[in-house]
Amino acid sequence: MELIQLRGCDGDDCPKVFKTDRGTYVVQGVTFTSVTTPDGESAVEVPADVIQGL
């Protein structure tokens, strides 16, 4: 799968939003543990400015 970075910084440890070559999106952020997710899924928290304007 190819990822194209749309928003976020250039470092490895900061929030980012990517578009994939499959027509989906991948979000990198801080693991959010206040919700229960199914096996194989996780929730992440990102600052609003990372996703605004997409």
Helices and strands as residue ranges (DSSP letters): E 3-8, E 16-20, E 25-28, E 30-31, E 44-45, H 48-51
